Amino acid sequence: MTNNIDILAIGSHPDDVELGCGGTIAKEISMNKSVGIIDLTQGELGTRGNKEIRFKESTKASKILNVSFRENMHFRDGFFKNDEEHQIELIKRIRKYRPGIILCNAPSDRHIDHPKGAQLVIDSCFLSGLKKVSTWVDNEEQHPWRPKNIYHYIQWNNLKPDFVVDISDFINIKLNAVKSYKSQLYDSDKKNQDNTPISTKNFLESVEYRAKDLGRLTGVDYAEGFIANRLPITESISELN
């Protein structure tokens, strides 16, 4: 069975999607676009929390964003590979959901899983469009499918976006979804726990001020930036803001 969805957001870990493009997802859903999320790993190597806690947190965040579905590939956190085995499993999901657009991790970032996950998505999308790459699900052969566009959301590194999306009316939904990950982010009641780069108060505040700064640069209150996998095109220059 196939389900044509508008957008498939893929993250190497639970919370990647919310941090990188939660506002954009909320905005698209408000315009009746169908959006699903796939997490490649369970984030089991995270210093704080565990995979069970992170599953509960991702479930809560999904309800806040109101996505159509969320799946976890159960790839090994930190050690998954961009190889045939992993590509085939992701191709099965791409062909199942047949998304028009895929949003995925940053092409360069502090965490090694982020650029690795991004390249896995790029390669899997290409292979998914080849008819001689055979995949079967529930005794049914799948048909080739290649998304129209792949866009990378920006994470830890301050990468220059190719374009931004105005999320001014959706910043609160984004922040609420992000704050679902209490085990990972700053919590004044957990100061004595092991600290990580994303458990600081500074990082939590940066989620909002990065969006505010991108908004400042583009004349809106809040925005999220994206890097295009291929050169964007517009029908008319007058359509650009």
C-alpha positions as CSV (number, residue, x, y, z in Angstrom):
1,M,0.0,0.0,0.0
2,T,1.3,3.5,-0.9
3,N,0.3,6.8,0.6
4,N,1.2,10.0,-1.3
5,I,2.2,12.6,1.3
6,D,3.3,16.1,0.7
7,I,6.3,16.2,3.0
8,L,8.4,13.6,4.8
9,A,10.7,14.9,7.5
10,I,13.6,12.7,8.4
11,G,15.9,13.0,11.4
12,S,18.9,11.0,12.6
13,H,17.5,11.3,16.1
14,P,14.2,12.1,17.8
15,D,14.2,15.9,18.3
16,D,16.2,16.7,15.1
17,V,13.1,17.4,13.1
18,E,11.5,19.6,15.8
19,L,14.7,21.6,16.3
20,G,15.4,22.0,12.6
21,C,12.0,22.5,11.0
22,G,9.2,22.2,13.5
23,G,7.8,25.6,12.6
24,T,7.8,24.8,8.9
25,I,6.0,21.5,9.5
26,A,3.4,23.2,11.7
27,K,2.8,25.8,9.0
28,E,2.4,23.3,6.2
29,I,0.0,21.2,8.2
30,S,-2.1,24.4,8.9
31,M,-2.4,24.6,5.1
32,N,-3.7,21.1,4.9
33,K,-0.5,19.5,3.7
34,S,0.2,16.0,4.9
35,V,3.4,15.6,6.8
36,G,5.1,12.5,8.3
37,I,8.3,12.1,10.4
38,I,10.8,9.3,10.3
39,D,13.5,9.0,12.9
40,L,16.5,6.9,11.8
41,T,17.6,6.0,15.4
42,Q,16.2,5.9,18.9
43,G,18.8,8.3,20.2
44,E,20.0,5.5,22.5
45,L,23.5,6.9,22.9
46,G,22.4,10.2,24.3
47,T,24.1,11.0,27.6
48,R,20.8,11.9,29.2
49,G,17.6,9.8,29.1
50,N,17.1,6.6,27.3
51,K,15.3,5.2,24.2
52,E,12.1,4.6,26.1
53,I,12.0,8.2,27.4
54,R,12.8,9.6,24.1
55,F,10.0,7.6,22.4
56,K,7.5,9.1,24.8
57,E,8.9,12.6,24.2
58,S,8.8,12.2,20.4
59,T,5.2,10.9,20.7
60,K,4.2,14.1,22.6
61,A,6.0,16.3,20.2
62,S,4.3,14.6,17.2
63,K,0.9,15.3,18.8
64,I,1.8,19.0,19.3
65,L,2.9,19.2,15.6
66,N,-0.2,17.2,14.5
67,V,1.8,15.1,12.0
68,S,0.1,12.3,10.1
69,F,2.5,9.6,11.4
70,R,5.9,9.0,12.9
71,E,8.1,6.0,12.5
72,N,11.5,4.9,13.9
73,M,13.9,2.9,11.7
74,H,15.8,1.6,14.8
75,F,19.1,2.1,13.1
76,R,22.1,2.1,15.5
77,D,22.7,5.5,17.0
78,G,26.2,6.7,16.2
79,F,27.0,3.6,14.2
80,F,24.5,3.3,11.3
81,K,26.0,3.3,7.9
82,N,25.2,4.7,4.5
83,D,25.3,1.3,2.9
84,E,23.0,-1.0,0.8
85,E,21.3,-2.5,3.9
86,H,20.3,0.8,5.3
87,Q,19.5,2.4,1.9
88,I,17.1,-0.5,1.0
89,E,15.2,0.0,4.3
90,L,14.8,3.7,3.8
91,I,13.9,3.2,0.1
92,K,11.0,1.0,1.3
93,R,9.7,4.0,3.3
94,I,10.2,6.5,0.5
95,R,8.3,4.2,-1.9
96,K,5.6,3.6,0.6
97,Y,4.9,7.2,1.4
98,R,5.8,8.7,-2.0
99,P,6.6,12.2,-0.6
100,G,6.8,15.3,-2.9
101,I,9.4,16.9,-0.6
102,I,11.8,15.5,1.9
103,L,13.3,17.5,4.8
104,C,16.4,16.1,6.3
105,N,19.5,16.7,8.5
106,A,22.1,19.4,7.8
107,P,24.9,18.4,5.3
108,S,27.5,19.6,7.9
109,D,27.1,19.5,11.6
110,R,28.7,18.9,15.0
111,H,27.0,15.4,15.5
112,I,28.5,12.8,13.1
113,D,25.1,11.2,12.6
114,H,23.6,14.4,11.1
115,P,25.7,14.7,7.8
116,K,25.8,10.9,7.6
117,G,22.0,10.8,7.9
118,A,21.7,13.6,5.3
119,Q,23.8,11.7,2.8
120,L,21.9,8.4,3.4
121,V,18.7,10.2,2.6
122,I,20.1,11.8,-0.6
123,D,21.5,8.4,-1.8
124,S,18.3,6.5,-0.9
125,C,16.1,9.1,-2.8
126,F,18.2,8.6,-5.9
127,L,18.1,4.9,-5.7
128,S,14.4,4.9,-5.0
129,G,13.8,6.3,-8.4
130,L,15.6,3.4,-10.2
131,K,13.2,0.7,-11.4
132,K,15.9,-2.0,-11.3
133,V,16.3,-1.5,-7.5
134,S,13.7,-4.0,-6.3
135,T,12.0,-3.7,-3.0
136,W,9.1,-5.8,-1.6
137,V,6.8,-5.1,1.3
138,D,4.1,-7.5,2.5
139,N,4.7,-9.7,-0.6
140,E,4.0,-6.7,-2.9
141,E,6.6,-5.3,-5.2
142,Q,7.0,-1.5,-4.8
143,H,7.2,1.0,-7.6
144,P,10.0,3.5,-8.1
145,W,9.6,6.9,-6.5
146,R,11.9,9.9,-6.3
147,P,10.9,13.0,-4.4
148,K,10.8,16.3,-6.3
149,N,13.0,18.1,-3.8
150,I,15.3,17.5,-0.8
151,Y,15.9,20.3,1.6
152,H,18.3,20.3,4.6
153,Y,17.2,22.0,7.8
154,I,20.0,23.8,9.8
155,Q,21.0,22.5,13.2
156,W,24.1,23.2,15.4
157,N,26.4,24.8,12.8
158,N,25.6,28.3,11.5
159,L,25.2,27.3,7.9
160,K,24.0,29.9,5.3
161,P,20.5,29.0,4.1
162,D,19.5,29.0,0.5
163,F,16.1,30.2,1.5
164,V,14.0,30.7,4.7
165,V,10.4,30.0,5.6
166,D,8.4,32.6,7.7
167,I,7.3,30.8,10.8
168,S,6.2,33.8,12.8
169,D,2.7,32.4,13.5
170,F,4.1,29.0,14.4
171,I,7.1,29.7,16.7
172,N,5.2,28.8,19.8
173,I,4.2,25.4,18.3
174,K,7.8,24.8,17.4
175,L,9.1,25.7,20.9
176,N,6.4,23.6,22.6
177,A,7.3,20.6,20.5
178,V,11.0,21.1,21.2
179,K,10.4,21.4,24.9
180,S,8.8,18.0,24.8
181,Y,12.3,16.6,24.9
182,K,12.8,17.4,28.6
183,S,15.4,14.6,29.0
184,Q,17.7,16.3,26.5
185,L,17.3,20.0,27.0
186,Y,17.8,22.5,29.8
187,D,15.8,21.9,32.9
188,S,16.5,24.0,36.0
189,D,15.5,21.0,38.2
190,K,18.2,18.8,36.6
191,K,21.3,20.9,37.0
192,N,23.2,18.1,38.7
193,Q,22.7,15.7,35.8
194,D,25.4,15.1,33.1
195,N,25.5,18.2,31.0
196,T,25.7,18.1,27.2
197,P,26.0,20.8,24.5
198,I,22.2,20.8,24.0
199,S,21.3,20.7,27.7
200,T,22.5,24.2,28.4
201,K,20.2,27.1,28.9
202,N,22.1,28.9,26.1
203,F,21.2,26.2,23.6
204,L,17.5,26.2,24.5
205,E,17.4,30.0,24.1
206,S,19.3,29.7,20.8
207,V,16.4,27.8,19.2
208,E,14.3,30.9,19.5
209,Y,16.9,33.6,18.8
210,R,18.2,31.8,15.7
211,A,14.7,31.8,14.3
212,K,14.4,35.5,15.4
213,D,17.7,36.4,13.7
214,L,16.8,34.7,10.4
215,G,13.5,36.7,10.7
216,R,15.4,39.9,11.3
217,L,17.5,39.3,8.1
218,T,14.4,38.7,6.0
219,G,11.9,41.1,7.4
220,V,9.7,38.8,9.5
221,D,9.5,37.9,13.2
222,Y,10.7,34.3,13.0
223,A,12.0,32.1,10.2
224,E,13.7,28.7,9.6
225,G,16.5,28.3,7.1
226,F,17.0,25.5,4.6
227,I,19.7,24.4,2.2
228,A,18.6,23.0,-1.1
229,N,20.0,19.8,-2.4
230,R,19.7,21.1,-5.9
231,L,19.4,24.6,-7.3
232,P,15.9,26.0,-6.6
233,I,13.9,27.4,-9.5
234,T,11.0,29.8,-9.7
235,E,8.5,30.4,-12.5
236,S,8.8,34.1,-12.1
237,I,11.2,36.5,-10.3
238,S,8.1,38.3,-9.0
239,E,7.2,35.3,-6.9
240,L,10.3,35.8,-4.7
241,N,9.9,37.9,-1.6
